[in-house]
Amino acid sequence: MPYINIKVTREGVTREQKQALIAGATQLLVDVLGKNPATTVVVIDEVELDNWGIAGELVSDRRAQGR
């Protein structure tokens, strides 16, 4: 049973976008690895900007600086 975990920053990802991510990730495993979509699990975690860092900086600070 494949398990896919997608992590994104919490910045207004819509229900429709989440559905597209789930469908696309599932189809990718079908196409590349021949996995059964009925047993493929996809979980999307939305992470607060203050809980995500890049290059030693909080994403919230980087966003505030326009990066």
C-alpha positions as a printed NumPy array, in Angstrom:
array([[  0.   ,   0.   ,   0.   ],
       [  1.794,   3.172,  -1.162],
       [  1.678,   6.156,   1.172],
       [  2.388,   9.657,  -0.12 ],
       [  2.832,  12.582,   2.274],
       [  2.66 ,  16.059,   0.735],
       [  3.671,  18.975,   2.935],
       [  2.8  ,  22.54 ,   1.971],
       [  2.827,  25.814,   3.819],
       [ -0.567,  26.93 ,   5.106],
       [ -1.253,  29.664,   2.591],
       [ -4.778,  29.125,   1.377],
       [ -4.579,  25.892,  -0.592],
       [ -8.118,  25.308,  -1.803],
       [-10.121,  22.103,  -1.568],
       [ -9.984,  21.862,  -5.36 ],
       [ -6.189,  22.212,  -5.362],
       [ -5.9  ,  19.494,  -2.712],
       [ -8.1  ,  17.213,  -4.804],
       [ -5.877,  17.855,  -7.822],
       [ -2.744,  17.065,  -5.77 ],
       [ -4.269,  13.827,  -4.488],
       [ -5.437,  12.737,  -7.946],
       [ -2.14 ,  13.693,  -9.589],
       [  0.076,  12.008,  -7.004],
       [ -2.034,   8.862,  -7.155],
       [ -1.872,   8.786, -10.96 ],
       [  1.899,   9.31 , -10.865],
       [  2.34 ,   6.131,  -8.815],
       [  0.03 ,   4.273, -11.194],
       [  1.969,   5.484, -14.253],
       [  5.525,   5.135, -12.918],
       [  5.323,   2.209, -10.515],
       [  2.183,   0.399, -11.635],
       [  0.585,   0.806,  -8.188],
       [ -3.088,   0.17 ,  -7.529],
       [ -4.883,   3.503,  -7.013],
       [ -7.421,   1.814,  -4.735],
       [ -4.708,   1.154,  -2.167],
       [ -2.708,   4.371,  -2.595],
       [ -2.988,   6.741,   0.373],
       [ -2.225,  10.455,   0.033],
       [ -2.009,  12.782,   3.041],
       [ -1.597,  16.549,   2.758],
       [ -0.102,  18.334,   5.767],
       [ -0.431,  22.106,   5.898],
       [  2.393,  23.598,   7.938],
       [  2.234,  27.045,   9.548],
       [  4.773,  29.469,   8.084],
       [  6.452,  29.847,  11.492],
       [  7.017,  26.067,  11.552],
       [  8.863,  25.893,   8.213],
       [ 12.351,  27.157,   7.513],
       [ 14.554,  27.627,   4.469],
       [ 18.236,  28.556,   4.568],
       [ 18.116,  29.127,   8.316],
       [ 15.153,  31.496,   8.159],
       [ 11.456,  31.179,   8.947],
       [  9.307,  31.108,   5.839],
       [  7.101,  33.782,   7.432],
       [ 10.121,  36.135,   7.577],
       [ 11.109,  35.306,   4.008],
       [  7.579,  36.002,   2.784],
       [  7.566,  39.327,   4.638],
       [ 10.775,  40.242,   2.804],
       [  9.237,  39.29 ,  -0.535],
       [ 11.303,  36.12 ,  -0.993]])
